[in-house]
Structures are given as C-alpha cells and as structure tokens.
Amino acid sequence: MPRFQVQAPLDVTVLRSGVPDTVPGRSVNVCERGIAAVLAGELVPGEAVGVEVRLPLVSDPLRARAMVRYQDKLRCGLEFIGLTAEQRAGIRDWAKVAKADTESGASPAPVIDAAAPVMENPVARKTAEALGGKGATKTGIASGGRGSAGGAPGKPKKPRGALWTSLLLVAAIAVAVFWWKWNRAWDELESGLKTQETTSAEKAQAQVPAEVMERLLVHRVEPAYPPEARKANLQGIIALDIVVGRDGSVASMHPLNGPDVLARAAMDALRWWKFEPYRVNGEPAVVETTVAVEFKR
C-alpha cells in the first residue's frame, strides 16, 4: 500500500477519563490503511481515537475512526478502522491530482484510466472541482479538454485561454490562503507548546504541604477505573508529585508508586485539576506538592 507524503493539519479526539480531548497536530504521510502524524500530546497504543485531517486541495476533511498502533515521543501511527470504499477512493484520487510523492520503498500510486467505464465517485468529483477541473465525474479524473463532449454540433468553441488563466489564478489564491492559515495555526500551536514547556521547566518556588493545596483545589476530576485494573483486582492509593503553575493548572506530574495502569488513569484525571494560585509575597508562584488518588472497587 503506497504511503503518500503530506503535511496537513489534523485533529485527533480521544476520551480522557470520559471527557473528549482534542489533540492537534500535522500529518507526515497517509495511505488507505492509516496515517502517521506529529501531535501536540501523547497517545497510548491501543487507544481508539477519532481523526479529522484536511488534505490540500480538498474542500471536505477526511473523518475516520482509528487505532493507535505506536507512539514515539510526539510522533504516532494510526490505523484507520472502517474506512469506506468511497474514502479510500478519495485518498487515491487526491494523491493522483496532487501528484503526491510516495515514501522511499513504497510502490507508486496506481494509474487509473480515465476512459474506462467506472462507477461514479462523488469524492473524486469534489477533488476535481476543488482544482477547478470539470471533467472528473468518475473515479478516473479526465484531463482538462476531454471531460465533455465539446459542445453542441455546429456551435463555435469558446476560447479557453482566459478561462484557464482565471481558474489557475483562483486556485493559486486559494492555495496561498490555505497555506497562510495552516502556518499561522501551527505557529500558534508551537507557541502554546513552548509556553507549556517553559512553565513545566520552571523551578518550583515553594514546596507546599498536600493539606494546604487541597484547600485551594477548585476543580477536581475523579479518575476512571481502568477495566484491565478492575479485572486484575488492582486497587490502592497512587501518590503523585505535581507542579502547579501560576495560573493554578497542573503543569507537570509523575507518579511515586503503584501499577502503571492505575498511575496513567490518575494522571489523566489530574490534567483537569485546577487550583487557586498559591501566592508567595502576594504574587502567584509555581509550587510543588504531593497528591493522592485512591482506586478501590
């Protein structure tokens, strides 16, 4: 299955303690079986997620369910689940129209004969319309001048040079606007990541007792009991060392004890905790404290 190189914005939606969490990112390559991407957060192999990717030159985003197959720092691989035949054909048609490069070692994209009698494919039609062409009404995309019968007999053909110039100009403007918006969104994403990393890297100004920070807790999310932990009858108290930022959000954390499956569930819940800012000399400060989360059947 050929993998086509493409950098396009995407969103991955995953349930965290029963709450939908959207993780933005950008794709690295895509094929009919899955997609590789760089995300602004980590996923867990085996998780079921929702994917929405906006391929260049295609007006409608590709939406599909997927399974996380691997995670390496911020790069992950997602395998599509239940992709329809129409969506698969849409990926092939996009790759052909966009002339997408295949990754090293991958087979070239199959060439589809536009003259062959094939079934109507609305995805191919939308892809062609996004490019300004009018001859693609089937799975094969016909070249510019052969998509129609050429007009009624006896009528002179209209000059097409000005028409094609206008279409190319409109397409170039659309691509430029899309590229500008995509770069701006990615810059905002990277800016947010740098801010978060800076907050996490700041040294805590004070070590605050757990009972003091508990009185400042304004929003608490209870962890979901993982089914595999329930099946294995795992229970107990997970202690975590956390850093709370100046805005009261949990900037970083790491578990101090317990099984990994319970520790991950506790961390998923702690991401949503919110405290009143702890103040040192009247000013909000970055502080370190310890919290405990209990799992029991």
C-alpha positions, 0 to 999 in steps of 0.5 A: 500500500503506497504511503503518500507524503503530506503535511496537513493539519489534523485533529485527533479526539480521544476520551480522557477519563470520559471527557473528549480531548482534542489533540492537534497536530500535522500529518507526515504521510497517509495511505488507505490503511492509516496515517502517521502524524506529529501531535501536540500530546501523547497517545497510548497504543491501543487507544481508539481515537477519532481523526479529522485531517484536511488534505490540500486541495480538498474542500471536505476533511477526511473523518475516520475512526482509528487505532493507535498502533505506536507512539514515539515521543510526539510522533504516532501511527494510526490505523484507520478502522472502517474506512469506506470504499468511497474514502479510500477512493478519495485518498487515491484520487487526491494523491493522483491530482496532487501528484503526491510523492510516495515514501522511499520503498513504497510502490507508486500510486496506481494509474487509473484510466480515465476512459474506462467505464467506472462507477461514479465517485462523488469524492473524486468529483469534489477533488476535481472541482476543488482544482477547478477541473470539470471533467472528473465525474468518475473515479478516473479524473479526465484531463482538462479538454476531454471531460465533455463532449465539446459542445453542441454540433455546429456551435463555435468553441469558446476560447479557453485561454482566459478561462484557464488563466482565471481558474489557475489564478483562483486556485493559486489564491486559494492555495496561498490562503490555505497555506497562510492559515495552516502556518499561522495555526501551527505557529500558534500551536508551537507557541502554546507548546513552548509556553507549556514547556517553559512553565513545566521547566520552571523551578518550583518556588515553594514546596507546599504541604498536600493539606494546604493545596487541597484547600485551594483545589477548585476543580477536581476530576475523579479518575476512571477505573481502568477495566484491565485494573478492575479485572486484575483486582488492582486497587490502592492509593497512587501518590503523585508529585505535581507542579502547579503553575501560576495560573493554578493548572497542573503543569507537570506530574509523575507518579511515586508508586503503584501499577502503571495502569492505575498511575496513567488513569490518575494522571489523566484525571489530574490534567483537569485539576485546577487550583487557586494560585498559591501566592508567595509575597502576594504574587502567584508562584509555581509550587510543588506538592504531593497528591493522592488518588485512591482506586478501590472497587 
